[in-house]
Amino acid sequence: MTPRRGDKKRDLPVSAGPRPSIRLITLLTDFGLADYFVGALKGVILSINPSLSIVDLSHEIPPQDVAAGAFTLMASYQSFPSETVHVAVVDPGVGSDRRPILVRAGNHFFVGPDNGIFSYIYEKETRHKTFHLTNKKYFRHPVSATFHGRDIFAPVAAALSAGVKPAEFGPEISDEKRLPSLNSVKQTRGKVKGRIIHIDRFGNCITNITRSVLPLEMENGARLLINGETVRSFRRFFTDSRDDSGGSEKLFAVWGSAGFLEIAAMNRSAAKRLRAKPGQAVVLRLKGE
């Protein structure tokens, strides 16, 4: 379109490159919604690229719970279009020497602290690239020692969405910090050692046991051992009536939407019933063992 006389050219803070434009940024934090933190992140992003759409993935991650943030991000990122930028800020080490990073993985981008929050992304997307954010040109100044979400991660994500290439933010690295692997450990005599990786708001205990270690044809006779309790019932869905013995007190296993085996209790918290916590051991025994 030919500009009309008197029109002023609007200068963007960053210039778009040849990479396709990014239109969507997600936010995952432990900030909650009572304070100004989430609004400030959005304000910085939109000041740089006002054409973006921003989706709140969650702001209710338990404070400083990096593993919960890692699980939530892993379980949801593939629901978004390619080229989405995911900003994840669960950052108990803010202001310390932990590195700010940008990850390119599975046609998505991830921006946040190098504290393990992207660990499960690394496992699912083994051909990823990670960049240490060192180019202060793309930071908001002055940089607060306590709010890198606003002053580093938000402006970097916005600049990325406007066309800046990942390598312009800093050097590539390969020694990212990682949480313990999601993989369960196969042992001898039909036994698999796993653990609880997440407890959701309903009290369902999500384990790291997948179909790769418990195929459908091996469910019959299998059992889960946790905190002195044995779970023998495997259901297709929460109200599955094939096995209704035991009433509301009965614990059962069900395959959750993230692809992991969960321990649940009808209309109550299985975690409270079991006094379970993330990281707690779970043992799967197959039939006859």
Residue pairs with C-beta under 8 A, 6 or more apart in sequence:
3 9
12 48
12 49
12 162
13 47
13 48
13 159
13 162
14 48
14 138
14 159
14 162
14 163
14 164
15 162
15 163
16 162
16 163
17 163
17 164
17 165
18 163
19 163
19 165
20 83
21 161
21 162
21 163
22 52
22 83
22 84
22 85
22 109
22 160
22 161
22 162
23 51
23 52
23 53
23 83
23 161
24 52
24 53
24 54
24 55
24 80
24 81
24 83
24 84
24 85
25 45
25 52
25 53
25 54
25 55
25 84
25 85
25 86
25 87
25 157
25 158
25 161
26 54
26 55
26 56
26 57
26 77
26 80
26 84
26 85
26 86
26 87
27 38
27 41
27 42
27 54
27 55
27 56
27 57
27 59
27 87
27 89
28 57
28 58
28 59
28 61
28 69
28 72
28 73
28 86
28 87
28 88
28 89
28 90
29 37
29 38
29 41
29 58
29 59
29 61
29 88
29 89
29 90
29 149
30 59
30 60
30 61
30 62
30 63
30 64
30 65
30 69
30 89
30 90
31 37
31 38
31 59
31 89
31 149
32 59
32 60
33 59
37 147
37 149
37 150
38 56
38 59
40 147
40 149
40 150
40 154
41 87
41 89
41 149
41 150
41 153
41 154
42 54
44 140
44 150
44 151
44 154
44 155
44 158
45 52
45 54
45 154
45 155
45 157
45 158
45 161
46 52
46 54
46 158
47 158
48 155
48 158
48 159
48 162
49 158
49 161
49 162
52 158
52 161
55 80
57 72
57 73
57 76
57 86
58 72
61 68
61 69
61 72
61 90
62 68
64 90
64 92
65 90
66 90
66 92
66 115
66 116
66 117
66 179
67 116
67 179
67 197
67 198
67 278
67 279
68 90
68 198
68 278
69 88
69 90
69 117
70 116
70 117
70 118
70 119
70 120
70 121
70 179
71 120
71 197
71 198
71 206
71 258
72 198
73 86
73 88
73 110
73 117
73 118
73 120
73 121
74 120
74 121
74 124
74 258
75 257
75 258
77 84
77 86
77 106
77 108
77 110
77 121
78 106
80 86
80 108
82 107
82 108
83 107
83 108
83 109
84 108
84 109
85 108
85 109
85 110
85 111
85 157
85 160
85 161
86 108
86 109
86 110
86 111
87 111
87 112
87 149
87 153
87 154
87 157
88 110
88 111
88 112
88 117
88 118
89 112
89 113
89 148
89 149
89 153
90 112
90 113
90 115
90 117
91 98
91 112
91 113
91 115
91 148
91 149
92 115
93 113
93 115
94 113
94 145
94 146
94 147
94 148
95 145
95 146
95 148
98 113
98 114
98 115
98 177
99 113
99 114
99 132
99 133
99 173
100 112
100 113
100 114
100 132
100 133
100 148
100 152
100 153
100 156
101 111
101 112
101 113
101 114
101 118
101 130
101 131
101 132
101 133
101 173
101 176
102 109
102 110
102 111
102 130
102 131
102 133
102 156
102 160
102 166
102 169
102 170
103 109
103 110
103 111
103 118
103 121
103 122
103 128
103 129
103 130
103 131
103 176
104 128
104 129
104 130
104 131
104 166
105 118
105 121
105 122
105 124
105 125
105 127
105 128
105 129
106 121
106 124
106 125
106 128
109 157
109 160
109 166
110 118
110 121
111 133
111 153
111 156
111 157
111 160
112 118
112 153
113 148
113 153
114 130
114 132
114 176
114 177
115 177
116 177
116 178
116 179
118 176
119 176
119 177
119 178
119 179
120 179
120 182
121 128
122 128
122 176
122 178
123 181
123 182
123 183
129 166
129 172
130 172
130 173
130 174
130 176
131 166
131 167
131 169
131 170
131 171
131 172
131 173
132 170
132 171
132 172
132 173
133 152
133 156
133 169
133 170
134 169
134 170
134 171
135 168
135 169
135 170
136 143
138 155
138 156
138 159
138 164
138 168
138 169
139 151
139 152
139 155
139 156
140 150
140 151
140 152
140 154
140 155
141 151
142 151
143 151
143 152
144 150
144 151
156 169
159 169
160 166
160 169
180 195
182 197
182 208
183 208
184 192
184 193
184 194
184 195
184 207
184 208
184 209
184 210
184 213
184 284
185 192
185 193
185 194
186 192
186 213
187 193
189 289
190 285
190 286
190 287
190 288
190 289
191 283
191 284
191 285
191 286
191 289
192 209
192 213
192 214
192 283
192 284
192 286
193 281
193 282
193 283
193 284
194 207
194 208
194 209
194 281
194 282
194 283
194 284
195 207
195 208
195 279
195 280
195 281
195 282
196 205
196 206
196 207
196 226
196 276
196 277
196 278
196 279
196 280
196 282
197 206
197 207
197 208
197 260
197 278
198 206
198 278
199 205
199 206
199 271
199 276
199 277
199 278
200 206
202 264
202 269
203 264
203 265
203 268
203 269
203 270
203 271
203 272
203 273
204 256
204 262
204 263
204 264
204 270
204 271
205 226
205 262
205 263
205 264
205 270
205 271
205 274
205 276
205 282
206 256
206 258
206 260
206 261
206 262
207 224
207 260
207 261
207 262
207 263
207 282
208 260
209 260
209 261
209 282
209 284
210 259
210 260
210 261
211 255
211 259
213 284
214 222
214 261
214 284
214 286
218 286
218 287
219 234
220 287
221 286
221 287
221 288
222 234
222 284
222 285
222 286
222 287
223 230
223 231
223 232
223 284
223 285
224 230
224 231
224 253
224 261
224 263
224 282
224 283
224 284
224 285
225 231
225 282
225 283
225 284
225 285
226 263
226 274
226 276
226 280
226 281
226 282
226 283
227 274
227 275
227 276
227 280
229 251
229 274
231 251
231 252
231 253
231 263
233 243
233 246
233 250
233 251
233 252
233 253
234 252
234 253
234 254
235 242
235 243
235 252
235 253
235 254
236 242
236 254
236 255
237 254
238 254
238 264
238 266
239 266
240 254
243 252
248 265
248 266
248 267
248 268
249 265
249 273
250 265
250 266
251 263
251 264
251 265
251 270
251 273
251 274
252 263
252 264
252 265
252 266
253 261
253 262
253 263
253 264
254 261
254 262
254 264
255 261
255 262
256 262
261 284
263 270
263 274
263 276
263 282
264 270
265 273
270 276
271 277
